[in-house]
Amino acid sequence: MSRAVEERNRRMLRARDAMDRAYAQPLDVPTLARIAHVSEAHFTRTFRATFGETPHRYLQRRRVERAMFLLRETGRSVTDICFDVGFGSLGTFSRTFRDIVGCSPRAYRKGTAALNVPTCFTMAWMRPTA
């Protein structure tokens, strides 16, 4: 692997790590491009080439994964969870959740009781694939 490819991957990982840490914050492409020290267009193209999905879709998936955990493990309302994981509207949250998981947040909660297994197993079994 060339030095340029290593550096590009490091920059993309830096941005992805920022999304993993601050998934609930309002992150946009200009902010993430600044973290990676590249232009916005280059960031979007390179991120997709490196990770197989756009930065926006990656961030949505991370938020939905966290919401899935909160729906399984807490009794908090769907609305509270929606805003806690970084979505700005309940409608967008529900639509995105359904697109990624295949059912609504309420149906997901109803269908998955808290499992008495280690969290790492639960996360592997329940991880969305889209």
Protein Blocks (a to p, Z undefined) as FASTA:
>chain_A
ZZklmmmmmmmmmmmmmmmmmmmpccdfklmmmmnopafklmmmmmmmmnopafklmmmm
mmmmmmmmmmmmmccdfklmmmmnopabfklmmmmmmmmnopafklmmmmmccddbdfkl
mmmmmpcfZZ
